[in-house]
Structures are given as C-alpha cells and as structure tokens.
Amino acid sequence: MKGTITATVLGGLFLVMALGVPVWARADADETQLETVKKDIDSSTTAPATGDKVQTLSTQFNVEPGVVENLRAKKQGWGETTIELAMAQRLTQTDATTYPTMAEALNKIETLRSQKMGWGKIAKDLGFKLGPVVSAAMHTRNELRKESRAERSSGSPKPEKAGKTERAARTEKVGRPEIAGRPERTARPERAERVR
C-alpha cells in the first residue's frame, strides 16, 4: 500500500513537471522569437521611405497614420513600434471592456514597457499569450519586406560601381588587347539516310 501511494505521488509530480515545463519554455521561445522578428524588421526596413512603412503599419493594425508617427517620434525602431501595435491590438481583442480603443491599449502597453517589463511579462500581466502577437509581428514583417522589394525593383536604377567605370575608362585610353578566340568548330558530317 505504501509503495502504491509513493508511486502515485511521484507519477503525479512527474506529470505536473512534464506538462509545466513546455508552457514555460514556450513563453520564453515566443519572447525570443518576438525579439528576432523585431531585429528582422529593424534590419530590413532601413530604407528612407518612411511614409510607405507608416501606411503599411497603420493598415495592418487598423490605426491612423498619426498613431504610428507618434510611436516613431518616441525614438522607437520599426520593430519596437510593430510589436507595441501588435500587443495593443491583442489587448483590445482579449479585454475589450477595459481597453476598447487602440489608444487606451497603447497607453497601457507603454506604461508597462516604461517599467522595464519584457513582452512576455506584459502579456502575462494583461492575460494573453504572445503567440498571436508573434504571428501579427511576423505578418507585418513580411508585408514590410514585400514593400521594400517593390521599392527596390521599381526604384531608381542602381548606380554603377566606381571600379567598373574606371576600368572602362582605362580600356578606352589603352585599347583592348587582342584576345585569342576559340578555334572554329569543324562541321559535322551529315548522316546518311536510312534505307527501309
């Protein structure tokens, strides 16, 4: 009887530990992934065309462009701005009675962020998980990348490399040396037609 109770208690503890660890690990993984997305957004959106990025973020999170501009005026990078908007959007979805507007949700997020809280801690305190925030940030990152690619492909032509123009100028002055070409191919003999 004593052995059965001990085995049951130990089995229960093992089950609690097995189920509890992935939840903790997942929260840490979500926060790490969110930081990675933030860095991706910051590194891929270094182009000076900010008006398009403001419009993309305001469309993605259904806010006025002025809201995005205000967040950027606080010396935040594009990644930080994206995450803050995604967190506020998630807060309005999970607690619509307390935070019915994006402005109120953004104020709450900014207050908690100013207290040096991480994204995972903020999400936990506000009662939601980071998974949907990570998804929203990744979606926005992809939209910003598409926009950057479109800017590059339709933008001004690429400036020529300095080395290439210098070489071209040298060859014009000196002249191009004769380069031995390939020997000409000999013609193939024609096939004889098959007799049937």
Phi, psi and omega in degrees: 000316181298319180293325180291318179294316179298317180295321179293315179297313179297319177297319178295317177298317179298318180296318178297316180295319182294323179280329183283324184297314180298329178294315179295314181296324181292320178297317177294320180295320178297318180293321177296317179295323179296318177295323177295317178297320179301314179295321178299315181295315181296321182282331183270354182241049180269355181294149186286349183285084185279334181301321179292321180291320177300315180296319179298313180295319181293326177289315182299322185251008174056051177232165176290148177303331179298328179295316179295318180296322177296319178295319179292330180292343179273020178064034176266147174284172179295325180294313179299317179297316180298314182294319180297318178295319179295320178296315180296320178298316179296322179296319178293333179281324184271332182225065185292337180286320180279323183234077183285340182240158178296326181298315179294320179294318178297320178300317179295314180298315180297321178298313181292323180292325179291342176273015178064033177272143176281168182297320180296318179294319178298313181299317180296315180296327182270354172088031174219168182263159182280342183310307179296329178292317178299316179299316180296319179293320179294320178298316179295319177302316180295321178295319178294324177295316178301316180298317179296319178295320179294321178298317182292319183286329180260357183285192182293155180297154182290138176292146180289151178286144182298320182297323182292317181291325178295317179297318180298320180294321179295317182290330177293319181290310186276326185096152183275129179290155178293134179247129179293127181271179177286149174292148181290149179284143174277148182289147178282144174289144180285149180281144175280143181287147179283138175266135181251000000 
